[in-house]
Amino acid sequence: MRYAILALVPLLSACSFSFMKFDNEPVVQAAYANGATKNKVIATGGKPDSEVSIPEIKGTCLNYTLRKDGETMPFYIAFDKSGNRKHYGYISCQDARVKGVFKQ
């Protein structure tokens, strides 16, 4: 039985780490960068799919859809009112809000 569990690990990890293929995308690199700002991210990553207000951080959140090798992945970057990056990740702004990412 324990060998069956070991056989599942590669399958589960492949799904869990599929986002890593997007790590070199320009908008992701811009979000990861030290001192990332809204202006720098948009200049690098282009116009987002949408922008939503995030009252919890008194700022905004940009939604992007990353595309590579026929796959898509949501990616969000949230900024405070000064345009400084506060949060980012491989989900949408709406999902981040539901998960409580923006709660102070």
Biopython code that builds the backbone (N, CA, C, O; Angstrom):
import numpy as np
from Bio.PDB.StructureBuilder import StructureBuilder

atoms = [
    (1, "MET", "N", (0.823, -1.197, 0.000)),
    (1, "MET", "CA", (0.000, 0.000, 0.000)),
    (1, "MET", "C", (0.867, 1.261, 0.000)),
    (1, "MET", "O", (0.542, 2.228, -0.689)),
    (2, "ARG", "N", (1.951, 1.265, 0.753)),
    (2, "ARG", "CA", (2.776, 2.470, 0.799)),
    (2, "ARG", "C", (3.411, 2.765, -0.552)),
    (2, "ARG", "O", (3.719, 3.922, -0.838)),
    (3, "TYR", "N", (3.616, 1.758, -1.388)),
    (3, "TYR", "CA", (4.179, 1.980, -2.716)),
    (3, "TYR", "C", (3.168, 2.663, -3.638)),
    (3, "TYR", "O", (3.543, 3.415, -4.538)),
    (4, "ALA", "N", (1.903, 2.396, -3.406)),
    (4, "ALA", "CA", (0.856, 3.062, -4.193)),
    (4, "ALA", "C", (0.873, 4.560, -3.925)),
    (4, "ALA", "O", (0.680, 5.361, -4.840)),
    (5, "ILE", "N", (1.099, 4.932, -2.689)),
    (5, "ILE", "CA", (1.180, 6.353, -2.328)),
    (5, "ILE", "C", (2.377, 6.997, -3.009)),
    (5, "ILE", "O", (2.281, 8.111, -3.524)),
    (6, "LEU", "N", (3.506, 6.295, -3.013)),
    (6, "LEU", "CA", (4.699, 6.818, -3.672)),
    (6, "LEU", "C", (4.479, 6.991, -5.170)),
    (6, "LEU", "O", (5.049, 7.900, -5.773)),
    (7, "ALA", "N", (3.677, 6.151, -5.768)),
    (7, "ALA", "CA", (3.385, 6.262, -7.202)),
    (7, "ALA", "C", (2.532, 7.489, -7.496)),
    (7, "ALA", "O", (2.595, 8.040, -8.595)),
    (8, "LEU", "N", (1.738, 7.919, -6.526)),
    (8, "LEU", "CA", (0.875, 9.092, -6.721)),
    (8, "LEU", "C", (1.615, 10.412, -6.596)),
    (8, "LEU", "O", (1.190, 11.411, -7.176)),
    (9, "VAL", "N", (2.706, 10.436, -5.855)),
    (9, "VAL", "CA", (3.430, 11.686, -5.608)),
    (9, "VAL", "C", (3.832, 12.402, -6.888)),
    (9, "VAL", "O", (3.584, 13.603, -6.996)),
    (10, "PRO", "N", (4.443, 11.729, -7.870)),
    (10, "PRO", "CA", (4.799, 12.447, -9.103)),
    (10, "PRO", "C", (3.580, 13.018, -9.830)),
    (10, "PRO", "O", (3.650, 14.108, -10.398)),
    (11, "LEU", "N", (2.478, 12.294, -9.813)),
    (11, "LEU", "CA", (1.271, 12.784, -10.470)),
    (11, "LEU", "C", (0.732, 14.026, -9.782)),
    (11, "LEU", "O", (0.357, 14.994, -10.445)),
    (12, "LEU", "N", (0.692, 14.004, -8.479)),
    (12, "LEU", "CA", (0.185, 15.152, -7.728)),
    (12, "LEU", "C", (1.124, 16.346, -7.848)),
    (12, "LEU", "O", (0.665, 17.480, -7.983)),
    (13, "SER", "N", (2.408, 16.112, -7.801)),
    (13, "SER", "CA", (3.349, 17.228, -7.868)),
    (13, "SER", "C", (3.347, 17.865, -9.249)),
    (13, "SER", "O", (3.579, 19.068, -9.364)),
    (14, "ALA", "N", (3.093, 17.102, -10.291)),
    (14, "ALA", "CA", (3.032, 17.673, -11.639)),
    (14, "ALA", "C", (1.903, 18.691, -11.724)),
    (14, "ALA", "O", (2.063, 19.748, -12.335)),
    (15, "CYS", "N", (0.783, 18.383, -11.125)),
    (15, "CYS", "CA", (-0.335, 19.324, -11.128)),
    (15, "CYS", "C", (-0.027, 20.531, -10.243)),
    (15, "CYS", "O", (-0.335, 21.666, -10.608)),
    (16, "SER", "N", (0.566, 20.292, -9.110)),
    (16, "SER", "CA", (0.825, 21.350, -8.154)),
    (16, "SER", "C", (1.832, 22.370, -8.664)),
    (16, "SER", "O", (1.771, 23.539, -8.283)),
    (17, "PHE", "N", (2.750, 21.949, -9.513)),
    (17, "PHE", "CA", (3.809, 22.831, -9.957)),
    (17, "PHE", "C", (3.665, 23.278, -11.406)),
    (17, "PHE", "O", (4.619, 23.795, -11.989)),
    (18, "SER", "N", (2.495, 23.089, -11.992)),
    (18, "SER", "CA", (2.310, 23.489, -13.384)),
    (18, "SER", "C", (2.461, 24.995, -13.566)),
    (18, "SER", "O", (2.779, 25.452, -14.664)),
    (19, "PHE", "N", (2.242, 25.762, -12.524)),
    (19, "PHE", "CA", (2.398, 27.213, -12.618)),
    (19, "PHE", "C", (3.845, 27.620, -12.878)),
    (19, "PHE", "O", (4.098, 28.702, -13.409)),
    (20, "MET", "N", (4.785, 26.771, -12.512)),
    (20, "MET", "CA", (6.204, 27.125, -12.646)),
    (20, "MET", "C", (6.605, 27.383, -14.094)),
    (20, "MET", "O", (7.559, 28.121, -14.339)),
    (21, "LYS", "N", (5.903, 26.798, -15.054)),
    (21, "LYS", "CA", (6.234, 27.025, -16.456)),
    (21, "LYS", "C", (6.006, 28.482, -16.849)),
    (21, "LYS", "O", (6.521, 28.937, -17.871)),
    (22, "PHE", "N", (5.231, 29.219, -16.038)),
    (22, "PHE", "CA", (4.934, 30.612, -16.326)),
    (22, "PHE", "C", (5.860, 31.587, -15.602)),
    (22, "PHE", "O", (5.755, 32.797, -15.805)),
    (23, "ASP", "N", (6.752, 31.089, -14.776)),
    (23, "ASP", "CA", (7.616, 31.953, -13.964)),
    (23, "ASP", "C", (8.502, 32.899, -14.774)),
    (23, "ASP", "O", (8.909, 33.942, -14.261)),
    (24, "ASN", "N", (8.803, 32.564, -16.004)),
    (24, "ASN", "CA", (9.660, 33.434, -16.821)),
    (24, "ASN", "C", (8.889, 34.414, -17.692)),
    (24, "ASN", "O", (9.491, 35.157, -18.467)),
    (25, "GLU", "N", (7.573, 34.425, -17.576)),
    (25, "GLU", "CA", (6.778, 35.378, -18.343)),
    (25, "GLU", "C", (7.098, 36.801, -17.866)),
    (25, "GLU", "O", (7.308, 37.012, -16.672)),
    (26, "PRO", "N", (7.139, 37.766, -18.771)),
    (26, "PRO", "CA", (7.533, 39.136, -18.397)),
    (26, "PRO", "C", (6.712, 39.745, -17.257)),
    (26, "PRO", "O", (7.278, 40.374, -16.362)),
    (27, "VAL", "N", (5.401, 39.568, -17.276)),
    (27, "VAL", "CA", (4.586, 40.172, -16.221)),
    (27, "VAL", "C", (4.872, 39.524, -14.868)),
    (27, "VAL", "O", (4.841, 40.203, -13.841)),
    (28, "VAL", "N", (5.148, 38.224, -14.854)),
    (28, "VAL", "CA", (5.475, 37.528, -13.608)),
    (28, "VAL", "C", (6.822, 38.018, -13.084)),
    (28, "VAL", "O", (6.962, 38.297, -11.893)),
    (29, "GLN", "N", (7.804, 38.122, -13.962)),
    (29, "GLN", "CA", (9.115, 38.631, -13.559)),
    (29, "GLN", "C", (9.010, 40.067, -13.028)),
    (29, "GLN", "O", (9.679, 40.422, -12.058)),
    (30, "ALA", "N", (8.174, 40.881, -13.662)),
    (30, "ALA", "CA", (7.981, 42.260, -13.198)),
    (30, "ALA", "C", (7.346, 42.279, -11.812)),
    (30, "ALA", "O", (7.698, 43.114, -10.979)),
    (31, "ALA", "N", (6.417, 41.368, -11.562)),
    (31, "ALA", "CA", (5.767, 41.296, -10.245)),
    (31, "ALA", "C", (6.738, 40.816, -9.176)),
    (31, "ALA", "O", (6.678, 41.280, -8.038)),
    (32, "TYR", "N", (7.630, 39.894, -9.523)),
    (32, "TYR", "CA", (8.614, 39.361, -8.575)),
    (32, "TYR", "C", (9.703, 40.381, -8.221)),
    (32, "TYR", "O", (10.296, 40.302, -7.144)),
    (33, "ALA", "N", (9.965, 41.317, -9.102)),
    (33, "ALA", "CA", (11.108, 42.229, -8.956)),
    (33, "ALA", "C", (11.022, 43.071, -7.680)),
    (33, "ALA", "O", (9.940, 43.492, -7.271)),
    (34, "ASN", "N", (12.176, 43.305, -7.064)),
    (34, "ASN", "CA", (12.231, 44.213, -5.919)),
    (34, "ASN", "C", (11.779, 45.592, -6.368)),
    (34, "ASN", "O", (12.161, 46.053, -7.444)),
    (35, "GLY", "N", (10.981, 46.241, -5.564)),
    (35, "GLY", "CA", (10.506, 47.579, -5.876)),
    (35, "GLY", "C", (9.489, 47.625, -6.999)),
    (35, "GLY", "O", (9.337, 48.656, -7.654)),
    (36, "ALA", "N", (8.786, 46.518, -7.234)),
    (36, "ALA", "CA", (7.785, 46.475, -8.302)),
    (36, "ALA", "C", (6.689, 47.500, -8.044)),
    (36, "ALA", "O", (6.194, 47.636, -6.925)),
    (37, "THR", "N", (6.322, 48.212, -9.096)),
    (37, "THR", "CA", (5.235, 49.190, -9.017)),
    (37, "THR", "C", (4.224, 48.897, -10.118)),
    (37, "THR", "O", (4.510, 48.172, -11.071)),
    (38, "LYS", "N", (3.054, 49.467, -9.967)),
    (38, "LYS", "CA", (1.993, 49.272, -10.956)),
    (38, "LYS", "C", (2.458, 49.741, -12.334)),
    (38, "LYS", "O", (2.233, 49.053, -13.329)),
    (39, "ASN", "N", (3.094, 50.891, -12.396)),
    (39, "ASN", "CA", (3.555, 51.412, -13.686)),
    (39, "ASN", "C", (4.574, 50.492, -14.335)),
    (39, "ASN", "O", (4.511, 50.256, -15.541)),
    (40, "LYS", "N", (5.520, 49.967, -13.550)),
    (40, "LYS", "CA", (6.543, 49.070, -14.095)),
    (40, "LYS", "C", (5.932, 47.762, -14.582)),
    (40, "LYS", "O", (6.312, 47.248, -15.634)),
    (41, "VAL", "N", (4.984, 47.221, -13.816)),
    (41, "VAL", "CA", (4.345, 45.967, -14.197)),
    (41, "VAL", "C", (3.572, 46.129, -15.499)),
    (41, "VAL", "O", (3.682, 45.292, -16.395)),
    (42, "ILE", "N", (2.797, 47.192, -15.608)),
    (42, "ILE", "CA", (2.028, 47.415, -16.838)),
    (42, "ILE", "C", (2.954, 47.694, -18.016)),
    (42, "ILE", "O", (2.691, 47.232, -19.126)),
    (43, "ALA", "N", (4.030, 48.440, -17.794)),
    (43, "ALA", "CA", (4.990, 48.709, -18.874)),
    (43, "ALA", "C", (5.624, 47.415, -19.370)),
    (43, "ALA", "O", (5.890, 47.274, -20.564)),
    (44, "THR", "N", (5.864, 46.484, -18.478)),
    (44, "THR", "CA", (6.501, 45.216, -18.846)),
    (44, "THR", "C", (5.494, 44.190, -19.349)),
    (44, "THR", "O", (5.723, 43.536, -20.367)),
    (45, "GLY", "N", (4.387, 44.051, -18.641)),
    (45, "GLY", "CA", (3.425, 42.992, -18.937)),
    (45, "GLY", "C", (2.297, 43.374, -19.856)),
    (45, "GLY", "O", (1.543, 42.513, -20.310)),
    (46, "GLY", "N", (2.170, 44.658, -20.139)),
    (46, "GLY", "CA", (1.076, 45.102, -20.990)),
    (46, "GLY", "C", (-0.204, 45.325, -20.217)),
    (46, "GLY", "O", (-0.259, 45.195, -18.994)),
    (47, "LYS", "N", (-1.221, 45.662, -20.967)),
    (47, "LYS", "CA", (-2.528, 45.958, -20.375)),
    (47, "LYS", "C", (-3.107, 44.682, -19.738)),
    (47, "LYS", "O", (-3.109, 43.620, -20.361)),
    (48, "PRO", "N", (-3.593, 44.794, -18.503)),
    (48, "PRO", "CA", (-4.182, 43.622, -17.847)),
    (48, "PRO", "C", (-5.553, 43.292, -18.440)),
    (48, "PRO", "O", (-6.154, 44.111, -19.135)),
    (49, "ASP", "N", (-6.029, 42.095, -18.160)),
    (49, "ASP", "CA", (-7.377, 41.697, -18.575)),
    (49, "ASP", "C", (-8.427, 42.546, -17.863)),
    (49, "ASP", "O", (-9.450, 42.910, -18.444)),
    (50, "SER", "N", (-8.155, 42.854, -16.597)),
    (50, "SER", "CA", (-9.076, 43.692, -15.824)),
    (50, "SER", "C", (-8.333, 44.289, -14.641)),
    (50, "SER", "O", (-7.253, 43.835, -14.261)),
    (51, "GLU", "N", (-8.943, 45.320, -14.069)),
    (51, "GLU", "CA", (-8.419, 45.973, -12.871)),
    (51, "GLU", "C", (-9.579, 46.175, -11.917)),
    (51, "GLU", "O", (-10.626, 46.693, -12.305)),
    (52, "VAL", "N", (-9.396, 45.769, -10.674)),
    (52, "VAL", "CA", (-10.455, 45.905, -9.673)),
    (52, "VAL", "C", (-9.938, 46.653, -8.457)),
    (52, "VAL", "O", (-8.759, 46.576, -8.112)),
    (53, "SER", "N", (-10.833, 47.368, -7.823)),
    (53, "SER", "CA", (-10.508, 48.096, -6.600)),
    (53, "SER", "C", (-10.475, 47.116, -5.430)),
    (53, "SER", "O", (-11.319, 46.226, -5.322)),
    (54, "ILE", "N", (-9.482, 47.297, -4.553)),
    (54, "ILE", "CA", (-9.345, 46.448, -3.363)),
    (54, "ILE", "C", (-9.354, 47.359, -2.128)),
    (54, "ILE", "O", (-8.299, 47.826, -1.698)),
    (55, "PRO", "N", (-10.530, 47.611, -1.562)),
    (55, "PRO", "CA", (-10.628, 48.508, -0.408)),
    (55, "PRO", "C", (-9.791, 48.062, 0.795)),
    (55, "PRO", "O", (-9.305, 48.895, 1.560)),
    (56, "GLU", "N", (-9.626, 46.751, 0.957)),
    (56, "GLU", "CA", (-8.887, 46.239, 2.111)),
    (56, "GLU", "C", (-7.452, 46.764, 2.157)),
    (56, "GLU", "O", (-6.892, 46.930, 3.241)),
    (57, "ILE", "N", (-6.856, 47.025, 1.004)),
    (57, "ILE", "CA", (-5.484, 47.546, 0.963)),
    (57, "ILE", "C", (-5.449, 48.963, 0.395)),
    (57, "ILE", "O", (-4.384, 49.521, 0.129)),
    (58, "LYS", "N", (-6.644, 49.529, 0.218)),
    (58, "LYS", "CA", (-6.766, 50.874, -0.342)),
    (58, "LYS", "C", (-6.005, 50.990, -1.668)),
    (58, "LYS", "O", (-5.284, 51.957, -1.916)),
    (59, "GLY", "N", (-6.193, 49.975, -2.503)),
    (59, "GLY", "CA", (-5.478, 49.948, -3.771)),
    (59, "GLY", "C", (-6.246, 49.243, -4.854)),
    (59, "GLY", "O", (-7.475, 49.170, -4.820)),
    (60, "THR", "N", (-5.509, 48.719, -5.824)),
    (60, "THR", "CA", (-6.110, 48.037, -6.956)),
    (60, "THR", "C", (-5.421, 46.706, -7.204)),
    (60, "THR", "O", (-4.352, 46.420, -6.663)),
    (61, "CYS", "N", (-6.057, 45.914, -8.025)),
    (61, "CYS", "CA", (-5.535, 44.594, -8.367)),
    (61, "CYS", "C", (-5.683, 44.381, -9.860)),
    (61, "CYS", "O", (-6.734, 44.662, -10.437)),
    (62, "LEU", "N", (-4.623, 43.881, -10.485)),
    (62, "LEU", "CA", (-4.624, 43.599, -11.919)),
    (62, "LEU", "C", (-4.750, 42.103, -12.146)),
    (62, "LEU", "O", (-4.046, 41.309, -11.522)),
    (63, "ASN", "N", (-5.653, 41.721, -13.045)),
    (63, "ASN", "CA", (-5.802, 40.333, -13.465)),
    (63, "ASN", "C", (-5.149, 40.138, -14.822)),
    (63, "ASN", "O", (-5.408, 40.896, -15.756)),
    (64, "TYR", "N", (-4.313, 39.135, -14.929)),
    (64, "TYR", "CA", (-3.710, 38.739, -16.203)),
    (64, "TYR", "C", (-4.046, 37.277, -16.466)),
    (64, "TYR", "O", (-4.235, 36.502, -15.528)),
    (65, "THR", "N", (-4.120, 36.903, -17.733)),
    (65, "THR", "CA", (-4.209, 35.501, -18.112)),
    (65, "THR", "C", (-2.922, 35.163, -18.840)),
    (65, "THR", "O", (-2.646, 35.691, -19.917)),
    (66, "LEU", "N", (-2.139, 34.279, -18.243)),
    (66, "LEU", "CA", (-0.871, 33.862, -18.836)),
    (66, "LEU", "C", (-1.142, 32.716, -19.806)),
    (66, "LEU", "O", (-1.966, 31.843, -19.535)),
    (67, "ARG", "N", (-0.438, 32.729, -20.939)),
    (67, "ARG", "CA", (-0.623, 31.684, -21.950)),
    (67, "ARG", "C", (0.737, 31.140, -22.383)),
    (67, "ARG", "O", (1.662, 31.892, -22.690)),
    (68, "LYS", "N", (0.828, 29.813, -22.398)),
    (68, "LYS", "CA", (2.079, 29.194, -22.846)),
    (68, "LYS", "C", (1.798, 27.732, -23.202)),
    (68, "LYS", "O", (1.148, 27.012, -22.445)),
    (69, "ASP", "N", (2.290, 27.315, -24.344)),
    (69, "ASP", "CA", (2.155, 25.924, -24.793)),
    (69, "ASP", "C", (0.717, 25.425, -24.725)),
    (69, "ASP", "O", (0.472, 24.285, -24.328)),
    (70, "GLY", "N", (-0.222, 26.259, -25.105)),
    (70, "GLY", "CA", (-1.625, 25.857, -25.124)),
    (70, "GLY", "C", (-2.307, 25.849, -23.770)),
    (70, "GLY", "O", (-3.482, 25.494, -23.681)),
    (71, "GLU", "N", (-1.609, 26.226, -22.722)),
    (71, "GLU", "CA", (-2.194, 26.280, -21.378)),
    (71, "GLU", "C", (-2.397, 27.726, -20.958)),
    (71, "GLU", "O", (-1.699, 28.626, -21.427)),
    (72, "THR", "N", (-3.347, 27.937, -20.084)),
    (72, "THR", "CA", (-3.564, 29.265, -19.514)),
    (72, "THR", "C", (-3.511, 29.170, -17.998)),
    (72, "THR", "O", (-3.767, 28.120, -17.410)),
    (73, "MET", "N", (-3.170, 30.298, -17.383)),
    (73, "MET", "CA", (-3.064, 30.359, -15.921)),
    (73, "MET", "C", (-3.417, 31.782, -15.499)),
    (73, "MET", "O", (-2.890, 32.734, -16.074)),
    (74, "PRO", "N", (-4.297, 31.952, -14.507)),
    (74, "PRO", "CA", (-4.561, 33.303, -14.002)),
    (74, "PRO", "C", (-3.378, 33.786, -13.172)),
    (74, "PRO", "O", (-2.649, 32.986, -12.587)),
    (75, "PHE", "N", (-3.195, 35.100, -13.129)),
    (75, "PHE", "CA", (-2.138, 35.702, -12.326)),
    (75, "PHE", "C", (-2.621, 37.082, -11.903)),
    (75, "PHE", "O", (-3.121, 37.847, -12.728)),
    (76, "TYR", "N", (-2.472, 37.402, -10.621)),
    (76, "TYR", "CA", (-2.888, 38.715, -10.136)),
    (76, "TYR", "C", (-1.717, 39.427, -9.486)),
    (76, "TYR", "O", (-0.790, 38.798, -8.976)),
    (77, "ILE", "N", (-1.778, 40.758, -9.514)),
    (77, "ILE", "CA", (-0.830, 41.591, -8.780)),
    (77, "ILE", "C", (-1.645, 42.705, -8.137)),
    (77, "ILE", "O", (-2.381, 43.416, -8.821)),
    (78, "ALA", "N", (-1.513, 42.856, -6.826)),
    (78, "ALA", "CA", (-2.244, 43.891, -6.098)),
    (78, "ALA", "C", (-1.272, 44.985, -5.656)),
    (78, "ALA", "O", (-0.131, 44.713, -5.282)),
    (79, "PHE", "N", (-1.751, 46.217, -5.708)),
    (79, "PHE", "CA", (-0.936, 47.387, -5.386)),
    (79, "PHE", "C", (-1.650, 48.264, -4.370)),
    (79, "PHE", "O", (-2.878, 48.352, -4.368)),
    (80, "ASP", "N", (-0.876, 48.912, -3.506)),
    (80, "ASP", "CA", (-1.464, 49.867, -2.569)),
    (80, "ASP", "C", (-1.783, 51.173, -3.300)),
    (80, "ASP", "O", (-1.565, 51.286, -4.506)),
    (81, "LYS", "N", (-2.297, 52.146, -2.566)),
    (81, "LYS", "CA", (-2.719, 53.404, -3.204)),
    (81, "LYS", "C", (-1.550, 54.177, -3.810)),
    (81, "LYS", "O", (-1.762, 55.042, -4.659)),
    (82, "SER", "N", (-0.332, 53.882, -3.392)),
    (82, "SER", "CA", (0.849, 54.537, -3.959)),
    (82, "SER", "C", (1.388, 53.813, -5.190)),
    (82, "SER", "O", (2.339, 54.275, -5.820)),
    (83, "GLY", "N", (0.771, 52.667, -5.533)),
    (83, "GLY", "CA", (1.206, 51.913, -6.702)),
    (83, "GLY", "C", (2.313, 50.915, -6.423)),
    (83, "GLY", "O", (2.922, 50.387, -7.353)),
    (84, "ASN", "N", (2.579, 50.650, -5.146)),
    (84, "ASN", "CA", (3.608, 49.674, -4.784)),
    (84, "ASN", "C", (2.984, 48.282, -4.654)),
    (84, "ASN", "O", (1.894, 48.133, -4.100)),
    (85, "ARG", "N", (3.673, 47.280, -5.161)),
    (85, "ARG", "CA", (3.172, 45.911, -5.116)),
    (85, "ARG", "C", (3.007, 45.449, -3.671)),
    (85, "ARG", "O", (3.895, 45.628, -2.837)),
    (86, "LYS", "N", (1.857, 44.854, -3.399)),
    (86, "LYS", "CA", (1.573, 44.298, -2.077)),
    (86, "LYS", "C", (1.452, 42.781, -2.111)),
    (86, "LYS", "O", (1.975, 42.099, -1.231)),
    (87, "HIS", "N", (0.763, 42.245, -3.124)),
    (87, "HIS", "CA", (0.507, 40.809, -3.219)),
    (87, "HIS", "C", (0.532, 40.393, -4.688)),
    (87, "HIS", "O", (0.310, 41.212, -5.580)),
    (88, "TYR", "N", (0.805, 39.110, -4.926)),
    (88, "TYR", "CA", (0.709, 38.555, -6.273)),
    (88, "TYR", "C", (0.615, 37.046, -6.173)),
    (88, "TYR", "O", (1.002, 36.458, -5.164)),
    (89, "GLY", "N", (0.103, 36.427, -7.211)),
    (89, "GLY", "CA", (0.020, 34.974, -7.199)),
    (89, "GLY", "C", (-0.709, 34.423, -8.399)),
    (89, "GLY", "O", (-1.241, 35.164, -9.226)),
    (90, "TYR", "N", (-0.722, 33.108, -8.478)),
    (90, "TYR", "CA", (-1.318, 32.402, -9.604)),
    (90, "TYR", "C", (-2.786, 32.079, -9.362)),
    (90, "TYR", "O", (-3.203, 30.924, -9.448)),
    (91, "ILE", "N", (-3.552, 33.101, -9.063)),
    (91, "ILE", "CA", (-5.009, 33.041, -8.974)),
    (91, "ILE", "C", (-5.516, 34.398, -9.438)),
    (91, "ILE", "O", (-4.716, 35.280, -9.749)),
    (92, "SER", "N", (-6.806, 34.579, -9.488)),
    (92, "SER", "CA", (-7.363, 35.874, -9.881)),
    (92, "SER", "C", (-7.510, 36.785, -8.657)),
    (92, "SER", "O", (-7.445, 36.330, -7.515)),
    (93, "CYS", "N", (-7.706, 38.053, -8.916)),
    (93, "CYS", "CA", (-7.945, 39.007, -7.821)),
    (93, "CYS", "C", (-9.163, 38.568, -7.010)),
    (93, "CYS", "O", (-9.155, 38.633, -5.781)),
    (94, "GLN", "N", (-10.198, 38.126, -7.700)),
    (94, "GLN", "CA", (-11.426, 37.703, -7.032)),
    (94, "GLN", "C", (-11.162, 36.498, -6.126)),
    (94, "GLN", "O", (-11.648, 36.452, -4.996)),
    (95, "ASP", "N", (-10.395, 35.522, -6.621)),
    (95, "ASP", "CA", (-10.077, 34.353, -5.798)),
    (95, "ASP", "C", (-9.200, 34.736, -4.613)),
    (95, "ASP", "O", (-9.364, 34.190, -3.522)),
    (96, "ALA", "N", (-8.277, 35.663, -4.811)),
    (96, "ALA", "CA", (-7.428, 36.122, -3.715)),
    (96, "ALA", "C", (-8.279, 36.779, -2.622)),
    (96, "ALA", "O", (-8.027, 36.589, -1.433)),
    (97, "ARG", "N", (-9.275, 37.540, -3.032)),
    (97, "ARG", "CA", (-10.165, 38.182, -2.055)),
    (97, "ARG", "C", (-10.942, 37.125, -1.273)),
    (97, "ARG", "O", (-11.043, 37.207, -0.049)),
    (98, "VAL", "N", (-11.485, 36.141, -1.971)),
    (98, "VAL", "CA", (-12.250, 35.077, -1.319)),
    (98, "VAL", "C", (-11.375, 34.316, -0.329)),
    (98, "VAL", "O", (-11.848, 33.934, 0.740)),
    (99, "LYS", "N", (-10.119, 34.093, -0.664)),
    (99, "LYS", "CA", (-9.184, 33.364, 0.212)),
    (99, "LYS", "C", (-8.681, 34.227, 1.368)),
    (99, "LYS", "O", (-7.983, 33.719, 2.245)),
    (100, "GLY", "N", (-9.015, 35.511, 1.394)),
    (100, "GLY", "CA", (-8.624, 36.377, 2.495)),
    (100, "GLY", "C", (-7.231, 36.963, 2.383)),
    (100, "GLY", "O", (-6.680, 37.440, 3.375)),
    (101, "VAL", "N", (-6.653, 36.937, 1.193)),
    (101, "VAL", "CA", (-5.298, 37.438, 1.002)),
    (101, "VAL", "C", (-5.178, 38.916, 1.386)),
    (101, "VAL", "O", (-4.148, 39.335, 1.914)),
    (102, "PHE", "N", (-6.208, 39.696, 1.128)),
    (102, "PHE", "CA", (-6.132, 41.143, 1.316)),
    (102, "PHE", "C", (-6.524, 41.611, 2.707)),
    (102, "PHE", "O", (-6.440, 42.805, 2.996)),
    (103, "LYS", "N", (-6.946, 40.710, 3.568)),
    (103, "LYS", "CA", (-7.344, 41.105, 4.928)),
    (103, "LYS", "C", (-6.132, 41.609, 5.684)),
    (103, "LYS", "O", (-5.055, 41.015, 5.632)),
    (104, "GLN", "N", (-6.324, 42.707, 6.384)),
    (104, "GLN", "CA", (-5.220, 43.327, 7.153)),
    (104, "GLN", "C", (-5.031, 42.651, 8.478)),
    (104, "GLN", "O", (-4.154, 43.038, 9.250)),
]
sb = StructureBuilder()
sb.init_structure("model")
sb.init_model(0)
sb.init_chain("A")
sb.init_seg("    ")
for serial, (resi, resn, name, xyz) in enumerate(atoms, 1):
    if name == "N":
        sb.init_residue(resn, " ", resi, " ")
    sb.init_atom(name, np.array(xyz, "f"), 0.0, 1.0, " ", f" {name:<3s}", serial, name[0])
structure = sb.get_structure()
